[in-house]
Amino acid sequence: MADISVSERAAFGLASVLPRRGVGPDALNAALGFAVVSGPVASQGEAIVLLGTGPGQWLAYGDAAPPNWAEVLGETLAGVAAVVDQSSAYTVLQIAGADARRLLQKGLPVDLATFVPGAVAVSAIAHLGVILYYADPDCFHVFVFRSFTGSFREWLDASIAAL
């Protein structure tokens, strides 16, 4: 039997962060109080993780966030970046265990052997757009549009059974 656990995250906060023209990571560093890296990696703050999703673009993630989380983040980044709440647009699944990497590799066209904790990929699994965040050893967070969650879970269940 495969060593995998799947749990759906609840009460999370998620928001797109798009810096204003000419604003780079340094301004985000100053506003947020932690080092923000540009690229497909996670930048870790105290209660927030910025996932690099494209050039000069981040997805802010708070694992346990109050309902006004994105609004507060927007106030923190006023004049620096636009913040758009994405919390209700996505489902976040935590896939953990010794076989998590092998499971995800079945559908992901990205070589997970090169992934280290903190790595981020914007890709597709089973023709469904996903954002993959390698949170900790043997623990991945998969962000999938809420309307595609059922289809993704079908792929996930079939792939787990095939392991």
C-alpha positions in Angstrom: 0.0 0.0 0.0 1.2 3.5 -0.9 2.4 5.9 1.9 0.3 8.9 0.9 -2.2 11.1 2.8 -4.4 13.7 1.1 -6.1 16.4 3.0 -8.0 19.4 1.8 -6.9 22.6 3.5 -9.6 24.8 5.1 -9.6 28.4 6.3 -6.6 29.4 4.1 -6.0 32.7 2.5 -4.9 33.1 -1.1 -4.3 36.2 -3.1 -2.5 37.3 -6.3 0.2 39.8 -5.7 1.2 42.0 -8.7 3.7 44.7 -8.0 3.1 48.1 -9.6 5.2 49.0 -12.6 8.8 49.6 -11.7 8.4 48.0 -8.3 10.6 45.0 -7.6 11.1 42.5 -4.8 13.0 45.0 -2.6 9.8 47.1 -2.1 7.9 43.9 -1.2 10.7 43.0 1.2 10.3 46.4 2.9 6.5 46.2 3.1 6.3 42.6 4.2 9.4 42.4 6.5 11.0 39.4 4.9 13.1 38.6 1.8 11.0 38.1 -1.3 12.7 36.1 -4.1 11.7 36.5 -7.7 11.4 33.1 -9.4 9.6 29.8 -9.0 10.3 29.5 -5.3 8.6 30.2 -2.1 9.5 33.2 0.1 8.6 32.5 3.7 7.3 35.1 6.1 5.8 34.6 9.6 2.2 33.9 8.6 2.5 34.1 4.8 4.3 32.4 1.9 4.7 34.1 -1.4 4.8 31.6 -4.2 6.6 32.8 -7.4 4.2 32.0 -10.2 5.7 34.1 -13.0 8.1 36.9 -13.7 7.3 39.5 -11.0 4.1 37.7 -9.9 3.4 35.9 -6.7 0.5 34.0 -5.1 0.3 34.8 -1.4 -0.7 31.9 0.8 -1.7 31.9 4.4 -2.4 28.4 5.8 -4.7 29.6 8.6 -6.2 33.0 7.6 -9.1 35.1 8.8 -11.8 36.1 6.2 -10.3 39.6 5.8 -6.8 38.2 5.2 -6.4 39.5 1.6 -7.8 42.9 2.5 -5.3 43.3 5.3 -2.5 42.2 2.9 -3.7 44.7 0.3 -3.5 47.5 3.0 0.0 46.3 3.9 1.1 46.5 0.2 -0.8 49.7 -0.7 1.1 51.7 -3.3 3.5 48.7 -3.8 1.3 46.0 -5.3 -2.2 45.1 -6.3 -3.7 42.3 -4.2 -6.6 40.2 -5.5 -8.3 37.7 -3.2 -8.2 34.2 -4.8 -9.3 32.3 -1.7 -12.6 31.1 -3.0 -11.3 30.4 -6.5 -9.0 27.5 -5.5 -9.0 24.3 -3.6 -5.7 23.5 -1.8 -4.8 19.9 -1.3 -1.9 18.7 0.9 -0.4 15.5 -0.5 2.1 14.1 1.9 4.0 10.8 2.5 7.0 8.9 1.2 5.2 8.2 -2.1 3.9 11.8 -2.7 6.6 12.7 -5.1 6.1 9.4 -7.1 2.3 10.0 -7.2 2.6 13.5 -8.5 5.2 12.6 -11.0 2.7 10.3 -12.7 0.8 13.3 -14.0 3.1 16.2 -13.9 5.4 17.1 -16.9 8.0 18.5 -14.5 11.0 16.5 -13.2 10.3 16.4 -9.4 13.6 14.8 -8.8 15.1 18.3 -9.1 12.6 19.8 -6.6 13.8 20.9 -3.2 11.6 22.3 -0.4 10.4 25.7 -1.4 10.2 25.0 -5.1 7.1 26.1 -7.0 5.8 25.0 -10.4 2.9 26.3 -12.5 1.9 23.4 -14.7 -0.8 20.8 -15.4 -1.8 17.4 -14.1 -4.3 15.4 -16.2 -4.9 18.5 -18.4 -5.9 20.6 -15.4 -3.9 23.7 -14.4 -2.2 23.4 -11.1 0.2 25.3 -8.9 2.5 22.9 -7.0 4.4 24.0 -3.9 6.9 21.7 -2.3 6.3 22.7 1.3 8.5 20.3 3.2 10.2 17.0 2.6 7.5 14.6 1.4 4.8 17.3 1.6 3.3 19.1 -1.4 0.5 21.6 -1.7 -1.5 21.5 -4.9 -3.6 24.5 -5.8 -6.3 23.7 -8.4 -9.3 25.8 -9.5 -12.2 24.9 -7.3 -14.4 24.0 -10.3 -11.9 21.4 -11.4 -11.5 19.8 -7.9 -13.8 16.8 -8.7 -11.9 16.0 -11.9 -8.5 16.3 -10.1 -9.7 14.1 -7.3 -10.7 11.4 -9.8 -7.2 11.5 -11.3 -5.7 11.5 -7.8 -7.8 8.5 -6.6 -7.0 6.5 -9.7 -3.3 7.3 -9.5 -3.1 6.4 -5.8 -4.9 3.0 -6.6 -2.3 2.4 -9.3 0.6 2.8 -7.0 
